[in-house]
C-alpha cells in the first residue's frame, strides 16, 4: 500500500417520485450536510431520460 487515501467526498443524490419515504431520509441527510439531495431534473422537464438528465446536471 502506498498510503494514499481512497474514498469519495461529495455525493449528489437525485430522486424521482418517492412514495416510500426515501425522499424524507435524503432531505434529512441533505440538511445534515451528508449528501446533496435534488429532484431528478428529468422529472422537472417532464422527460423520460432520467439517467442522462441527472448525469448531465450533476456534471455541472
C-alpha distance matrix in Angstrom:
0.0 3.8 5.7 7.8 10.1 11.2 14.8 18.4 20.9 24.3 26.1 29.5 31.3 34.6 37.1 40.3 43.3 41.7 44.2 42.0 41.0 37.6 38.8 39.7 36.3 34.7 37.4 36.5 32.7 33.8 36.0 33.2 31.0 28.3 29.3 31.9 34.4 36.8 39.5 38.7 40.5 42.0 43.9 45.3 46.3 47.7 45.5 44.1 41.0 38.8 35.4 36.3 37.9 35.1 32.4 34.8 35.4 31.9 30.9 33.4
3.8 0.0 3.8 5.7 9.0 10.9 14.6 17.9 19.9 23.4 25.6 29.0 31.2 34.5 37.3 40.5 43.7 42.3 45.0 42.9 41.8 38.3 39.1 40.1 36.8 34.9 37.3 36.5 32.7 33.4 35.5 32.8 30.3 28.0 28.9 31.2 34.1 36.4 39.2 38.5 40.0 41.7 43.7 44.9 45.8 47.5 45.3 44.2 40.9 38.8 35.4 36.0 37.4 34.6 31.9 33.9 34.5 30.9 29.6 31.9
5.7 3.8 0.0 3.8 6.3 9.2 12.7 15.9 17.6 21.2 23.6 27.2 29.4 32.9 35.6 39.1 42.1 40.5 43.2 41.0 39.6 36.2 37.0 37.6 34.3 32.6 34.8 33.7 30.0 30.7 32.6 29.7 27.3 25.2 26.4 28.9 31.9 34.4 37.4 37.1 38.7 40.6 42.4 43.5 44.6 46.4 44.5 43.5 40.4 38.1 34.8 35.6 36.6 33.6 31.2 33.2 33.4 29.7 28.8 30.8
7.8 5.7 3.8 0.0 3.8 6.4 9.9 12.8 14.5 18.0 20.5 23.9 26.4 29.7 32.6 36.0 39.2 37.9 40.7 38.8 37.4 33.8 34.3 35.2 32.1 30.0 32.2 31.4 27.6 28.1 30.1 27.5 24.9 22.8 23.6 25.9 28.9 31.2 34.2 33.7 35.2 37.2 39.1 40.0 41.1 43.0 41.0 40.2 37.0 34.7 31.5 32.1 33.1 30.1 27.6 29.5 29.7 26.1 25.0 27.0
10.1 9.0 6.3 3.8 0.0 3.8 6.7 9.7 11.3 14.9 17.3 20.9 23.2 26.7 29.5 33.0 36.0 34.5 37.2 35.3 33.7 30.3 30.8 31.6 28.4 26.4 28.6 27.7 23.9 24.5 26.6 23.9 21.3 19.1 20.1 22.6 25.6 28.1 31.1 30.9 32.6 34.6 36.3 37.3 38.6 40.4 38.7 37.9 34.9 32.3 29.2 30.1 30.9 27.8 25.5 27.6 27.5 23.8 23.2 25.2
11.2 10.9 9.2 6.4 3.8 0.0 3.8 7.2 9.9 13.1 14.9 18.4 20.4 23.8 26.6 29.9 33.0 31.6 34.3 32.5 31.2 27.6 28.3 29.4 26.2 24.2 26.6 26.1 22.3 22.9 25.4 23.0 20.4 17.8 18.3 20.7 23.3 25.7 28.5 28.0 29.8 31.7 33.4 34.6 35.8 37.4 35.6 34.5 31.6 29.0 25.9 26.9 27.9 24.8 22.6 24.9 25.0 21.3 20.9 23.3
14.8 14.6 12.7 9.9 6.7 3.8 0.0 3.8 6.8 9.8 11.3 14.9 16.8 20.2 22.9 26.4 29.4 27.9 30.7 28.9 27.5 24.0 24.5 25.6 22.5 20.4 22.9 22.4 18.6 19.2 21.9 19.6 17.1 14.2 14.5 17.1 19.6 22.1 24.9 24.6 26.6 28.5 30.0 31.2 32.6 34.2 32.5 31.6 28.8 26.0 23.1 24.3 25.1 21.7 19.9 22.4 22.2 18.4 18.5 20.9
18.4 17.9 15.9 12.8 9.7 7.2 3.8 0.0 3.8 6.1 7.8 11.3 13.5 17.0 19.9 23.4 26.5 25.3 28.3 26.8 25.2 21.6 21.8 23.0 20.1 17.6 19.9 19.8 16.0 16.2 19.0 17.1 14.3 11.6 11.4 13.5 16.2 18.6 21.5 21.3 23.1 25.2 26.7 27.7 29.2 30.9 29.4 28.8 26.0 23.2 20.4 21.6 22.0 18.5 16.9 19.3 18.7 14.9 15.3 17.5
20.9 19.9 17.6 14.5 11.3 9.9 6.8 3.8 0.0 3.8 6.8 10.3 13.1 16.7 19.7 23.4 26.3 25.2 28.2 26.8 24.8 21.4 21.0 21.9 19.2 16.5 18.2 18.0 14.3 13.9 16.3 14.5 11.3 9.4 9.4 11.5 14.7 17.2 20.5 20.8 22.5 25.1 26.3 26.9 28.6 30.6 29.5 29.3 26.7 23.7 21.4 22.4 22.1 18.6 17.4 19.3 18.1 14.4 15.0 16.5
24.3 23.4 21.2 18.0 14.9 13.1 9.8 6.1 3.8 0.0 3.8 6.8 10.0 13.3 16.5 20.1 23.1 22.3 25.5 24.6 22.5 19.1 18.2 19.4 17.2 14.1 15.5 15.9 12.5 11.4 14.2 13.2 9.8 8.2 6.9 8.1 11.3 13.5 16.9 17.3 18.8 21.5 22.7 23.1 24.9 27.0 26.1 26.1 23.6 20.6 18.5 19.5 18.8 15.3 14.5 16.3 14.7 11.1 12.2 13.5
26.1 25.6 23.6 20.5 17.3 14.9 11.3 7.8 6.8 3.8 0.0 3.8 6.3 9.9 12.9 16.6 19.5 18.7 21.9 21.0 19.2 15.7 14.9 16.5 14.4 11.1 13.1 14.0 10.7 9.8 13.3 12.7 9.9 7.7 5.1 6.2 8.5 10.8 13.9 14.2 16.2 18.7 19.7 20.5 22.4 24.1 23.2 23.0 20.7 17.5 15.6 17.1 16.5 12.7 12.5 14.8 13.2 9.7 11.8 13.5
29.5 29.0 27.2 23.9 20.9 18.4 14.9 11.3 10.3 6.8 3.8 0.0 3.8 6.6 10.0 13.5 16.6 16.3 19.8 19.5 17.8 14.4 13.0 15.1 13.8 10.1 11.7 13.6 11.0 9.3 13.0 13.5 11.0 9.5 5.9 4.7 6.0 7.4 10.3 10.5 12.4 15.1 16.0 16.7 18.6 20.5 19.7 19.8 17.7 14.4 13.1 14.5 13.3 9.6 10.1 12.2 10.1 7.1 10.1 11.5
31.3 31.2 29.4 26.4 23.2 20.4 16.8 13.5 13.1 10.0 6.3 3.8 0.0 3.8 6.6 10.2 13.2 12.7 16.2 15.9 14.4 11.0 9.8 12.4 11.3 7.7 10.0 12.3 10.2 9.3 13.0 13.9 12.3 10.5 6.9 6.1 4.9 6.3 8.3 8.6 11.5 13.6 13.9 15.2 17.5 18.7 18.1 17.8 16.2 12.6 11.7 14.0 12.8 9.1 10.6 13.2 11.3 9.1 12.6 14.2
34.6 34.5 32.9 29.7 26.7 23.8 20.2 17.0 16.7 13.3 9.9 6.6 3.8 0.0 3.8 7.0 10.3 10.6 14.4 14.9 13.9 10.9 9.2 12.5 12.4 9.1 10.8 13.9 12.7 11.4 14.9 16.5 15.2 13.9 10.2 8.4 5.9 4.9 5.3 4.9 8.2 10.0 10.2 11.7 13.9 14.9 14.5 14.3 13.1 9.4 9.5 11.9 10.2 7.0 9.7 12.0 10.0 9.1 12.8 14.2
37.1 37.3 35.6 32.6 29.5 26.6 22.9 19.9 19.7 16.5 12.9 10.0 6.6 3.8 0.0 3.8 6.7 6.9 10.6 11.5 11.0 8.3 6.8 10.5 11.1 8.7 10.4 13.6 13.2 12.5 15.6 17.5 16.9 15.6 12.3 10.9 7.6 6.6 5.2 5.5 9.3 10.2 9.1 11.3 13.9 14.0 14.0 13.6 13.3 9.6 10.8 13.6 12.1 9.5 12.6 14.9 13.1 12.7 16.4 17.7
40.3 40.5 39.1 36.0 33.0 29.9 26.4 23.4 23.4 20.1 16.6 13.5 10.2 7.0 3.8 0.0 3.8 5.7 9.3 11.2 11.6 9.9 8.5 12.3 13.6 11.8 13.1 16.5 16.6 15.9 18.8 20.9 20.5 19.4 16.1 14.5 11.0 9.3 6.4 5.8 9.1 8.7 6.8 9.7 12.1 11.4 11.6 11.0 11.8 8.5 10.8 13.6 12.1 10.6 14.0 15.9 14.5 15.0 18.5 19.7
43.3 43.7 42.1 39.2 36.0 33.0 29.4 26.5 26.3 23.1 19.5 16.6 13.2 10.3 6.7 3.8 0.0 3.8 6.5 9.4 10.0 9.7 8.3 11.5 13.6 12.7 13.5 16.7 17.7 17.3 19.5 21.9 22.2 21.2 18.3 16.8 13.1 11.5 8.4 9.0 11.8 11.2 8.2 10.8 13.5 12.1 13.3 12.9 14.5 11.7 14.4 17.1 15.4 14.2 17.8 19.5 17.9 18.5 22.1 23.0
41.7 42.3 40.5 37.9 34.5 31.6 27.9 25.3 25.2 22.3 18.7 16.3 12.7 10.6 6.9 5.7 3.8 0.0 3.8 5.8 6.5 6.2 5.9 8.9 10.7 10.6 11.8 14.5 15.5 15.9 18.1 20.0 20.7 19.4 17.0 16.2 12.5 12.2 10.0 11.1 14.4 14.3 11.7 14.2 17.1 15.9 16.8 15.9 17.2 14.0 15.9 19.1 17.7 15.9 19.1 21.3 19.6 19.6 23.2 24.4
44.2 45.0 43.2 40.7 37.2 34.3 30.7 28.3 28.2 25.5 21.9 19.8 16.2 14.4 10.6 9.3 6.5 3.8 0.0 3.8 5.8 7.5 8.1 9.9 11.9 12.9 13.9 16.0 17.5 18.3 20.0 21.9 23.1 21.9 19.9 19.4 15.8 15.7 13.6 14.7 17.9 17.6 14.7 17.1 20.0 18.4 19.5 18.5 20.2 17.3 19.3 22.5 21.3 19.6 22.8 25.1 23.4 23.4 27.0 28.2
42.0 42.9 41.0 38.8 35.3 32.5 28.9 26.8 26.8 24.6 21.0 19.5 15.9 14.9 11.5 11.2 9.4 5.8 3.8 0.0 3.8 5.6 7.9 8.9 9.9 11.7 13.3 14.7 15.9 17.5 19.2 20.5 22.0 20.3 18.8 19.1 15.8 16.5 15.2 16.5 20.0 19.9 17.4 19.9 22.8 21.5 22.3 21.0 22.2 19.0 20.4 23.9 23.0 20.8 23.6 26.2 24.6 24.0 27.6 29.1
41.0 41.8 39.6 37.4 33.7 31.2 27.5 25.2 24.8 22.5 19.2 17.8 14.4 13.9 11.0 11.6 10.0 6.5 5.8 3.8 0.0 3.8 5.4 5.3 6.6 8.8 9.9 11.0 12.7 14.3 15.6 17.0 18.8 17.5 16.3 16.6 13.4 14.6 13.9 15.9 19.4 20.1 17.6 19.5 22.8 22.0 23.0 22.3 23.2 19.7 21.0 24.3 22.9 20.4 23.3 25.8 23.7 22.9 26.6 27.7
37.6 38.3 36.2 33.8 30.3 27.6 24.0 21.6 21.4 19.1 15.7 14.4 11.0 10.9 8.3 9.9 9.7 6.2 7.5 5.6 3.8 0.0 3.8 5.4 5.1 6.2 8.6 10.0 10.6 12.2 14.3 15.4 16.5 14.8 13.2 13.7 10.7 12.3 12.0 13.7 17.4 18.2 16.3 18.4 21.5 21.0 21.5 20.7 21.0 17.3 18.1 21.4 20.3 17.5 20.1 22.7 20.8 19.7 23.3 24.7
38.8 39.1 37.0 34.3 30.8 28.3 24.5 21.8 21.0 18.2 14.9 13.0 9.8 9.2 6.8 8.5 8.3 5.9 8.1 7.9 5.4 3.8 0.0 3.8 5.4 5.0 6.0 8.6 9.8 10.2 12.2 14.1 15.1 14.1 12.1 11.6 8.2 9.3 9.0 11.4 14.8 16.2 14.1 15.5 18.9 18.9 19.8 19.6 19.9 16.3 17.5 20.3 18.6 15.9 18.8 21.0 18.7 17.8 21.6 22.5
39.7 40.1 37.6 35.2 31.6 29.4 25.6 23.0 21.9 19.4 16.5 15.1 12.4 12.5 10.5 12.3 11.5 8.9 9.9 8.9 5.3 5.4 3.8 0.0 3.8 5.4 5.0 6.3 8.7 9.7 10.5 12.4 14.3 13.7 12.7 12.7 9.9 11.6 12.0 14.9 18.0 19.7 17.4 18.4 22.0 22.1 23.3 23.3 23.7 20.1 21.2 24.0 22.1 19.3 22.1 24.2 21.6 20.5 24.3 24.9
36.3 36.8 34.3 32.1 28.4 26.2 22.5 20.1 19.2 17.2 14.4 13.8 11.3 12.4 11.1 13.6 13.6 10.7 11.9 9.9 6.6 5.1 5.4 3.8 0.0 3.8 5.4 5.2 6.2 8.6 9.9 10.6 12.4 11.1 10.6 11.7 9.6 12.3 13.4 15.9 19.2 21.0 19.3 20.5 23.9 24.2 24.9 24.5 24.4 20.6 21.1 24.0 22.6 19.4 21.6 24.1 21.7 20.1 23.6 24.6
34.7 34.9 32.6 30.0 26.4 24.2 20.4 17.6 16.5 14.1 11.1 10.1 7.7 9.1 8.7 11.8 12.7 10.6 12.9 11.7 8.8 6.2 5.0 5.4 3.8 0.0 3.8 5.4 5.0 6.0 8.6 9.7 10.4 9.1 7.5 8.1 5.9 8.9 10.5 12.9 16.1 18.2 16.9 18.0 21.3 21.9 22.4 22.2 21.8 18.0 18.2 20.9 19.3 16.0 18.2 20.5 18.0 16.3 19.9 20.8
37.4 37.3 34.8 32.2 28.6 26.6 22.9 19.9 18.2 15.5 13.1 11.7 10.0 10.8 10.4 13.1 13.5 11.8 13.9 13.3 9.9 8.6 6.0 5.0 5.4 3.8 0.0 3.8 5.5 5.0 6.2 8.7 9.8 10.0 8.8 8.3 6.2 8.7 10.5 13.6 16.4 18.8 17.2 17.6 21.1 22.0 23.1 23.5 23.2 19.6 20.3 22.6 20.5 17.4 19.9 21.6 18.6 17.3 20.9 21.2
36.5 36.5 33.7 31.4 27.7 26.1 22.4 19.8 18.0 15.9 14.0 13.6 12.3 13.9 13.6 16.5 16.7 14.5 16.0 14.7 11.0 10.0 8.6 6.3 5.2 5.4 3.8 0.0 3.8 5.3 5.0 6.2 8.7 8.9 9.1 10.0 9.1 12.1 14.2 17.2 20.0 22.5 20.9 21.4 24.9 25.8 26.8 27.0 26.6 23.0 23.3 25.7 23.8 20.5 22.6 24.6 21.7 19.9 23.3 23.6
32.7 32.7 30.0 27.6 23.9 22.3 18.6 16.0 14.3 12.5 10.7 11.0 10.2 12.7 13.2 16.6 17.7 15.5 17.5 15.9 12.7 10.6 9.8 8.7 6.2 5.0 5.5 3.8 0.0 3.8 5.4 5.0 6.3 5.3 5.8 7.8 7.9 11.6 14.3 16.8 19.6 22.1 21.2 21.8 25.0 26.1 26.6 26.6 25.8 22.0 21.8 24.1 22.6 19.0 20.6 22.8 20.1 17.8 20.9 21.6
33.8 33.4 30.7 28.1 24.5 22.9 19.2 16.2 13.9 11.4 9.8 9.3 9.3 11.4 12.5 15.9 17.3 15.9 18.3 17.5 14.3 12.2 10.2 9.7 8.6 6.0 5.0 5.3 3.8 0.0 3.8 5.3 5.1 5.8 4.9 5.1 5.7 9.1 12.2 15.0 17.2 20.2 19.4 19.5 22.7 24.2 24.8 25.3 24.4 20.8 20.7 22.6 20.6 17.2 18.9 20.5 17.5 15.5 18.6 18.8
36.0 35.5 32.6 30.1 26.6 25.4 21.9 19.0 16.3 14.2 13.3 13.0 13.0 14.9 15.6 18.8 19.5 18.1 20.0 19.2 15.6 14.3 12.2 10.5 9.9 8.6 6.2 5.0 5.4 3.8 0.0 3.8 5.5 7.7 8.3 8.5 9.1 12.0 14.9 18.0 20.0 23.1 22.0 21.7 25.1 26.7 27.7 28.4 27.7 24.2 24.3 26.1 23.9 20.6 22.4 23.8 20.6 18.8 21.8 21.5
33.2 32.8 29.7 27.5 23.9 23.0 19.6 17.1 14.5 13.2 12.7 13.5 13.9 16.5 17.5 20.9 21.9 20.0 21.9 20.5 17.0 15.4 14.1 12.4 10.6 9.7 8.7 6.2 5.0 5.3 3.8 0.0 3.8 5.6 7.9 9.6 11.0 14.4 17.5 20.3 22.5 25.5 24.7 24.7 27.9 29.5 30.2 30.6 29.6 26.0 25.6 27.5 25.7 22.2 23.5 25.2 22.3 19.9 22.7 22.7
31.0 30.3 27.3 24.9 21.3 20.4 17.1 14.3 11.3 9.8 9.9 11.0 12.3 15.2 16.9 20.5 22.2 20.7 23.1 22.0 18.8 16.5 15.1 14.3 12.4 10.4 9.8 8.7 6.3 5.1 5.5 3.8 0.0 3.8 5.7 7.2 9.8 13.1 16.6 19.0 20.9 24.1 23.8 23.7 26.6 28.5 28.8 29.3 27.9 24.4 23.7 25.3 23.5 20.0 20.9 22.5 19.6 17.0 19.4 19.4
28.3 28.0 25.2 22.8 19.1 17.8 14.2 11.6 9.4 8.2 7.7 9.5 10.5 13.9 15.6 19.4 21.2 19.4 21.9 20.3 17.5 14.8 14.1 13.7 11.1 9.1 10.0 8.9 5.3 5.8 7.7 5.6 3.8 0.0 3.8 7.1 9.4 13.1 16.4 18.3 20.6 23.5 23.3 23.8 26.6 28.2 28.1 28.2 26.6 23.0 22.0 23.9 22.6 18.9 19.6 21.7 19.2 16.3 18.7 19.5
29.3 28.9 26.4 23.6 20.1 18.3 14.5 11.4 9.4 6.9 5.1 5.9 6.9 10.2 12.3 16.1 18.3 17.0 19.9 18.8 16.3 13.2 12.1 12.7 10.6 7.5 8.8 9.1 5.8 4.9 8.3 7.9 5.7 3.8 0.0 3.8 6.1 9.6 13.0 14.6 16.9 19.7 19.8 20.3 22.9 24.6 24.4 24.5 22.8 19.3 18.4 20.2 18.8 15.1 16.0 18.0 15.6 12.8 15.5 16.4
31.9 31.2 28.9 25.9 22.6 20.7 17.1 13.5 11.5 8.1 6.2 4.7 6.1 8.4 10.9 14.5 16.8 16.2 19.4 19.1 16.6 13.7 11.6 12.7 11.7 8.1 8.3 10.0 7.8 5.1 8.5 9.6 7.2 7.1 3.8 0.0 3.8 6.5 10.2 12.0 13.9 17.0 17.1 17.1 19.8 21.7 21.8 22.3 20.8 17.4 16.8 18.3 16.4 12.9 14.2 15.7 12.8 10.5 13.5 13.8
34.4 34.1 31.9 28.9 25.6 23.3 19.6 16.2 14.7 11.3 8.5 6.0 4.9 5.9 7.6 11.0 13.1 12.5 15.8 15.8 13.4 10.7 8.2 9.9 9.6 5.9 6.2 9.1 7.9 5.7 9.1 11.0 9.8 9.4 6.1 3.8 0.0 3.8 7.0 9.3 11.7 14.6 14.1 14.4 17.4 18.9 19.2 19.7 18.7 15.1 15.3 17.1 15.0 11.7 13.9 15.6 12.6 11.1 14.7 15.2
36.8 36.4 34.4 31.2 28.1 25.7 22.1 18.6 17.2 13.5 10.8 7.4 6.3 4.9 6.6 9.3 11.5 12.2 15.7 16.5 14.6 12.3 9.3 11.6 12.3 8.9 8.7 12.1 11.6 9.1 12.0 14.4 13.1 13.1 9.6 6.5 3.8 0.0 3.8 6.3 8.2 11.2 10.8 10.7 13.7 15.4 15.9 16.9 16.0 12.7 13.4 14.9 12.2 9.5 12.3 13.4 10.2 9.8 13.6 13.7
39.5 39.2 37.4 34.2 31.1 28.5 24.9 21.5 20.5 16.9 13.9 10.3 8.3 5.3 5.2 6.4 8.4 10.0 13.6 15.2 13.9 12.0 9.0 12.0 13.4 10.5 10.5 14.2 14.3 12.2 14.9 17.5 16.6 16.4 13.0 10.2 7.0 3.8 0.0 3.8 6.1 8.5 7.2 7.6 10.8 12.0 12.8 13.8 13.6 10.5 12.2 13.8 11.0 9.0 12.6 13.6 10.9 11.5 15.1 15.4
38.7 38.5 37.1 33.7 30.9 28.0 24.6 21.3 20.8 17.3 14.2 10.5 8.6 4.9 5.5 5.8 9.0 11.1 14.7 16.5 15.9 13.7 11.4 14.9 15.9 12.9 13.6 17.2 16.8 15.0 18.0 20.3 19.0 18.3 14.6 12.0 9.3 6.3 3.8 0.0 3.8 5.4 5.5 7.0 9.0 10.1 9.9 10.6 9.9 6.8 8.6 10.2 7.5 5.9 9.7 10.8 8.9 10.0 13.4 14.2
40.5 40.0 38.7 35.2 32.6 29.8 26.6 23.1 22.5 18.8 16.2 12.4 11.5 8.2 9.3 9.1 11.8 14.4 17.9 20.0 19.4 17.4 14.8 18.0 19.2 16.1 16.4 20.0 19.6 17.2 20.0 22.5 20.9 20.6 16.9 13.9 11.7 8.2 6.1 3.8 0.0 3.8 5.3 5.1 6.2 8.5 8.4 10.2 9.4 7.5 9.5 9.6 6.0 6.1 9.6 9.3 7.3 9.7 12.6 12.6
42.0 41.7 40.6 37.2 34.6 31.7 28.5 25.2 25.1 21.5 18.7 15.1 13.6 10.0 10.2 8.7 11.2 14.3 17.6 19.9 20.1 18.2 16.2 19.7 21.0 18.2 18.8 22.5 22.1 20.2 23.1 25.5 24.1 23.5 19.7 17.0 14.6 11.2 8.5 5.4 3.8 0.0 3.8 5.4 5.0 5.8 4.8 6.5 6.2 5.1 8.2 8.4 5.6 7.1 10.4 10.4 9.7 12.2 14.7 15.3
43.9 43.7 42.4 39.1 36.3 33.4 30.0 26.7 26.3 22.7 19.7 16.0 13.9 10.2 9.1 6.8 8.2 11.7 14.7 17.4 17.6 16.3 14.1 17.4 19.3 16.9 17.2 20.9 21.2 19.4 22.0 24.7 23.8 23.3 19.8 17.1 14.1 10.8 7.2 5.5 5.3 3.8 0.0 3.8 5.4 5.0 6.2 7.8 9.0 7.4 10.8 11.9 9.2 9.8 13.5 13.8 12.4 14.6 17.6 17.9
45.3 44.9 43.5 40.0 37.3 34.6 31.2 27.7 26.9 23.1 20.5 16.7 15.2 11.7 11.3 9.7 10.8 14.2 17.1 19.9 19.5 18.4 15.5 18.4 20.5 18.0 17.6 21.4 21.8 19.5 21.7 24.7 23.7 23.8 20.3 17.1 14.4 10.7 7.6 7.0 5.1 5.4 3.8 0.0 3.8 5.5 7.8 10.5 11.4 10.3 13.3 13.5 10.2 11.0 14.6 14.0 12.1 14.7 17.5 17.1
46.3 45.8 44.6 41.1 38.6 35.8 32.6 29.2 28.6 24.9 22.4 18.6 17.5 13.9 13.9 12.1 13.5 17.1 20.0 22.8 22.8 21.5 18.9 22.0 23.9 21.3 21.1 24.9 25.0 22.7 25.1 27.9 26.6 26.6 22.9 19.8 17.4 13.7 10.8 9.0 6.2 5.0 5.4 3.8 0.0 3.8 5.4 8.9 9.7 9.9 12.9 12.3 9.2 11.3 14.4 13.2 12.1 15.3 17.5 17.1
47.7 47.5 46.4 43.0 40.4 37.4 34.2 30.9 30.6 27.0 24.1 20.5 18.7 14.9 14.0 11.4 12.1 15.9 18.4 21.5 22.0 21.0 18.9 22.1 24.2 21.9 22.0 25.8 26.1 24.2 26.7 29.5 28.5 28.2 24.6 21.7 18.9 15.4 12.0 10.1 8.5 5.8 5.0 5.5 3.8 0.0 3.8 6.8 9.1 9.6 13.2 13.2 10.8 12.9 16.1 15.6 14.9 17.8 20.1 20.2
45.5 45.3 44.5 41.0 38.7 35.6 32.5 29.4 29.5 26.1 23.2 19.7 18.1 14.5 14.0 11.6 13.3 16.8 19.5 22.3 23.0 21.5 19.8 23.3 24.9 22.4 23.1 26.8 26.6 24.8 27.7 30.2 28.8 28.1 24.4 21.8 19.2 15.9 12.8 9.9 8.4 4.8 6.2 7.8 5.4 3.8 0.0 3.8 5.5 7.1 10.4 10.0 8.4 11.1 13.7 13.4 13.5 16.4 18.3 18.9
44.1 44.2 43.5 40.2 37.9 34.5 31.6 28.8 29.3 26.1 23.0 19.8 17.8 14.3 13.6 11.0 12.9 15.9 18.5 21.0 22.3 20.7 19.6 23.3 24.5 22.2 23.5 27.0 26.6 25.3 28.4 30.6 29.3 28.2 24.5 22.3 19.7 16.9 13.8 10.6 10.2 6.5 7.8 10.5 8.9 6.8 3.8 0.0 3.8 5.6 8.8 9.3 9.0 11.2 13.6 14.1 14.8 17.0 18.9 20.3
41.0 40.9 40.4 37.0 34.9 31.6 28.8 26.0 26.7 23.6 20.7 17.7 16.2 13.1 13.3 11.8 14.5 17.2 20.2 22.2 23.2 21.0 19.9 23.7 24.4 21.8 23.2 26.6 25.8 24.4 27.7 29.6 27.9 26.6 22.8 20.8 18.7 16.0 13.6 9.9 9.4 6.2 9.0 11.4 9.7 9.1 5.5 3.8 0.0 3.8 5.8 5.6 6.1 8.5 10.2 10.7 12.1 14.1 15.7 17.3
38.8 38.8 38.1 34.7 32.3 29.0 26.0 23.2 23.7 20.6 17.5 14.4 12.6 9.4 9.6 8.5 11.7 14.0 17.3 19.0 19.7 17.3 16.3 20.1 20.6 18.0 19.6 23.0 22.0 20.8 24.2 26.0 24.4 23.0 19.3 17.4 15.1 12.7 10.5 6.8 7.5 5.1 7.4 10.3 9.9 9.6 7.1 5.6 3.8 0.0 3.8 5.7 5.5 6.1 8.6 10.1 10.7 12.1 14.3 16.1
35.4 35.4 34.8 31.5 29.2 25.9 23.1 20.4 21.4 18.5 15.6 13.1 11.7 9.5 10.8 10.8 14.4 15.9 19.3 20.4 21.0 18.1 17.5 21.2 21.1 18.2 20.3 23.3 21.8 20.7 24.3 25.6 23.7 22.0 18.4 16.8 15.3 13.4 12.2 8.6 9.5 8.2 10.8 13.3 12.9 13.2 10.4 8.8 5.8 3.8 0.0 3.8 5.5 5.2 6.1 8.5 9.9 10.4 12.2 14.7
36.3 36.0 35.6 32.1 30.1 26.9 24.3 21.6 22.4 19.5 17.1 14.5 14.0 11.9 13.6 13.6 17.1 19.1 22.5 23.9 24.3 21.4 20.3 24.0 24.0 20.9 22.6 25.7 24.1 22.6 26.1 27.5 25.3 23.9 20.2 18.3 17.1 14.9 13.8 10.2 9.6 8.4 11.9 13.5 12.3 13.2 10.0 9.3 5.6 5.7 3.8 0.0 3.8 5.5 5.2 6.1 8.5 9.9 10.7 12.9
37.9 37.4 36.6 33.1 30.9 27.9 25.1 22.0 22.1 18.8 16.5 13.3 12.8 10.2 12.1 12.1 15.4 17.7 21.3 23.0 22.9 20.3 18.6 22.1 22.6 19.3 20.5 23.8 22.6 20.6 23.9 25.7 23.5 22.6 18.8 16.4 15.0 12.2 11.0 7.5 6.0 5.6 9.2 10.2 9.2 10.8 8.4 9.0 6.1 5.5 5.5 3.8 0.0 3.8 5.5 5.2 6.0 8.5 10.0 11.3
35.1 34.6 33.6 30.1 27.8 24.8 21.7 18.5 18.6 15.3 12.7 9.6 9.1 7.0 9.5 10.6 14.2 15.9 19.6 20.8 20.4 17.5 15.9 19.3 19.4 16.0 17.4 20.5 19.0 17.2 20.6 22.2 20.0 18.9 15.1 12.9 11.7 9.5 9.0 5.9 6.1 7.1 9.8 11.0 11.3 12.9 11.1 11.2 8.5 6.1 5.2 5.5 3.8 0.0 3.8 5.5 5.1 5.9 8.5 10.3
32.4 31.9 31.2 27.6 25.5 22.6 19.9 16.9 17.4 14.5 12.5 10.1 10.6 9.7 12.6 14.0 17.8 19.1 22.8 23.6 23.3 20.1 18.8 22.1 21.6 18.2 19.9 22.6 20.6 18.9 22.4 23.5 20.9 19.6 16.0 14.2 13.9 12.3 12.6 9.7 9.6 10.4 13.5 14.6 14.4 16.1 13.7 13.6 10.2 8.6 6.1 5.2 5.5 3.8 0.0 3.8 5.5 5.1 6.1 9.0
34.8 33.9 33.2 29.5 27.6 24.9 22.4 19.3 19.3 16.3 14.8 12.2 13.2 12.0 14.9 15.9 19.5 21.3 25.1 26.2 25.8 22.7 21.0 24.2 24.1 20.5 21.6 24.6 22.8 20.5 23.8 25.2 22.5 21.7 18.0 15.7 15.6 13.4 13.6 10.8 9.3 10.4 13.8 14.0 13.2 15.6 13.4 14.1 10.7 10.1 8.5 6.1 5.2 5.5 3.8 0.0 3.8 5.5 5.3 6.9
35.4 34.5 33.4 29.7 27.5 25.0 22.2 18.7 18.1 14.7 13.2 10.1 11.3 10.0 13.1 14.5 17.9 19.6 23.4 24.6 23.7 20.8 18.7 21.6 21.7 18.0 18.6 21.7 20.1 17.5 20.6 22.3 19.6 19.2 15.6 12.8 12.6 10.2 10.9 8.9 7.3 9.7 12.4 12.1 12.1 14.9 13.5 14.8 12.1 10.7 9.9 8.5 6.0 5.1 5.5 3.8 0.0 3.8 5.5 5.7
31.9 30.9 29.7 26.1 23.8 21.3 18.4 14.9 14.4 11.1 9.7 7.1 9.1 9.1 12.7 15.0 18.5 19.6 23.4 24.0 22.9 19.7 17.8 20.5 20.1 16.3 17.3 19.9 17.8 15.5 18.8 19.9 17.0 16.3 12.8 10.5 11.1 9.8 11.5 10.0 9.7 12.2 14.6 14.7 15.3 17.8 16.4 17.0 14.1 12.1 10.4 9.9 8.5 5.9 5.1 5.5 3.8 0.0 3.8 5.5
30.9 29.6 28.8 25.0 23.2 20.9 18.5 15.3 15.0 12.2 11.8 10.1 12.6 12.8 16.4 18.5 22.1 23.2 27.0 27.6 26.6 23.3 21.6 24.3 23.6 19.9 20.9 23.3 20.9 18.6 21.8 22.7 19.4 18.7 15.5 13.5 14.7 13.6 15.1 13.4 12.6 14.7 17.6 17.5 17.5 20.1 18.3 18.9 15.7 14.3 12.2 10.7 10.0 8.5 6.1 5.3 5.5 3.8 0.0 3.8
33.4 31.9 30.8 27.0 25.2 23.3 20.9 17.5 16.5 13.5 13.5 11.5 14.2 14.2 17.7 19.7 23.0 24.4 28.2 29.1 27.7 24.7 22.5 24.9 24.6 20.8 21.2 23.6 21.6 18.8 21.5 22.7 19.4 19.5 16.4 13.8 15.2 13.7 15.4 14.2 12.6 15.3 17.9 17.1 17.1 20.2 18.9 20.3 17.3 16.1 14.7 12.9 11.3 10.3 9.0 6.9 5.7 5.5 3.8 0.0
